[in-house]
Amino acid sequence: MNRRFSFNQERYNIGSSYNAFDQMLINHPETSSPGSFPKMNMNHQMNMMSIFPQPIIEERREIKFENYKFTDKPPTLPTVFIDGKFVDVNDIVQQIVYNRPPAPHIPNNEMLTNVCPLSFCPITCPSRGVFCLHSQCFDLRSFLLLQSDENWLCPICRTPITWNSLRYDPAFFLRIF
């Protein structure tokens, strides 16, 4: 049964019996009834390469590194511009943790979190400024990497911080838990 609709009938026939795919097949010249798929041409020849694949012949070539120099230098690490020179961030963190006195203890009843308020990453090296009056710390490495100029401010209280006034707080994780 081959049903054809005029433009107005197709336009107003929005019932549940026909959808857009059925209407496309109804108007298709190769379909015999609504809902059947178009007839496919099966008279093509099969590709012999797909039945009997040819083996892949590998050629071995020597690889030469003529324009590449092997160096003993370690990979480049993130640096920070301090006092007119570029300094490795890991060296600064190590210097602050091992060579400076710890941050002063400030008793507070505020809720502490182990997420850095500047980078929103977990705090791995808690630190704060000497003149900061809060017990919440920020991550030292993230703080150093995110500073773009020499005017540093505490991300929590906006107190000016120099790199000499940064202190590591070893008791921060004890106060959280």
C-alpha positions in Angstrom: 0.0 0.0 0.0 1.6 3.2 -1.2 0.2 6.2 0.6 1.0 9.7 -0.5 -0.2 12.8 1.3 -0.6 16.2 -0.1 1.3 19.1 1.5 -1.6 20.1 3.8 -2.3 16.6 5.0 1.3 16.0 5.9 1.4 19.3 7.6 -1.6 18.6 9.9 -1.0 14.9 10.5 1.0 15.1 13.7 -0.6 12.1 15.4 1.2 9.3 17.1 0.9 7.0 14.1 3.5 8.8 11.9 6.8 10.3 12.9 9.3 12.2 10.7 11.1 9.1 9.7 7.9 7.4 8.5 6.9 10.5 6.5 10.3 10.5 4.9 9.9 6.8 3.8 6.4 7.3 2.6 7.4 10.0 0.1 10.6 8.1 -1.0 10.1 6.6 -4.5 11.8 3.2 -3.7 9.7 2.3 -0.7 6.8 -0.1 -1.1 5.0 0.7 2.1 5.2 3.0 5.0 7.9 2.0 7.5 9.9 -0.1 5.1 13.5 0.8 4.2 14.8 1.7 0.7 15.9 -1.2 -1.5 19.6 -1.6 -1.7 21.6 -2.5 -4.8 23.4 -5.8 -4.1 24.8 -6.2 -7.6 28.3 -4.8 -6.8 31.3 -7.1 -6.9 33.2 -7.9 -3.7 36.6 -6.5 -3.2 39.2 -9.3 -3.3 41.6 -7.3 -1.1 39.1 -7.5 1.8 38.9 -11.3 1.5 42.6 -12.0 1.1 44.6 -9.3 2.9 48.2 -8.8 1.8 50.9 -9.1 4.4 52.5 -5.9 5.6 56.2 -5.7 4.7 58.2 -3.8 7.2 61.3 -1.9 6.2 63.9 -1.4 8.8 65.5 1.9 8.8 68.3 3.3 10.9 67.3 6.3 13.0 69.9 9.0 13.4 69.8 11.9 15.8 71.9 14.4 13.9 70.3 17.7 15.1 69.6 16.5 18.7 72.0 17.0 21.5 71.8 14.9 24.7 72.5 17.1 27.7 73.0 16.3 31.4 70.8 19.3 32.4 67.7 18.5 34.4 64.3 19.6 33.0 63.4 23.2 33.5 61.4 23.8 36.7 59.0 26.6 37.5 60.7 29.8 38.4 59.7 33.0 40.2 61.1 36.5 39.7 62.5 37.6 43.0 64.8 40.5 43.7 65.6 41.0 40.0 66.4 37.4 39.2 64.7 34.1 38.3 64.8 31.6 41.2 63.5 28.0 41.2 60.3 27.7 43.2 61.4 24.5 44.9 64.6 26.2 46.2 62.5 29.0 47.7 60.1 26.6 49.3 63.0 24.5 50.8 64.6 27.7 52.1 61.4 28.9 53.8 60.6 25.5 55.3 64.1 24.6 56.6 65.9 27.9 57.2 63.3 30.2 58.6 61.5 30.1 62.0 57.9 28.7 61.8 54.9 31.0 61.6 53.7 32.2 65.0 50.8 30.4 66.6 47.5 32.4 66.5 44.6 30.9 68.5 41.4 31.3 66.7 38.0 29.6 66.8 37.5 30.0 63.0 36.8 27.0 60.8 40.0 25.9 59.0 40.1 24.2 55.6 42.9 22.3 53.9 42.0 23.8 50.5 44.1 26.8 49.4 41.9 29.9 49.1 44.1 31.1 46.2 44.5 28.1 43.9 41.6 25.9 45.3 44.0 23.0 45.5 44.8 20.9 48.6 47.4 22.6 50.8 50.7 20.7 50.7 53.0 23.3 52.2 50.9 25.6 54.6 52.2 29.1 55.1 51.2 32.6 55.9 52.8 35.9 56.4 54.5 37.0 59.7 52.1 39.9 60.1 48.9 38.0 59.3 46.5 37.7 62.2 44.6 34.6 61.0 45.3 30.9 61.4 44.1 29.9 58.0 47.0 29.1 55.7 47.6 29.0 51.9 49.7 26.7 49.9 53.2 28.2 49.6 54.1 26.7 46.2 50.8 27.8 44.6 51.2 31.3 46.1 54.7 31.7 44.7 53.7 30.4 41.2 50.6 32.7 41.0 52.4 35.9 41.8 52.9 38.0 38.7 54.6 41.1 40.1 56.7 42.0 43.2 53.7 43.4 45.1 52.4 40.4 47.0 49.3 40.4 49.2 48.0 37.7 51.5 45.1 36.0 49.7 43.1 35.8 52.9 43.6 39.2 54.7 45.2 41.3 51.9 48.2 42.2 54.1 51.3 43.1 52.1 53.8 40.2 52.1 57.4 40.1 51.0 59.2 36.9 50.3 61.2 37.4 53.5 58.1 37.5 55.6 56.7 34.2 54.4 56.6 31.5 57.0 55.9 27.8 57.0 53.2 26.7 59.6 54.1 23.1 60.7 51.1 23.0 63.2 48.4 23.8 60.6 47.5 20.2 59.9 47.3 19.5 63.6 44.7 22.3 64.0 42.5 21.0 61.1 42.1 17.4 62.4 
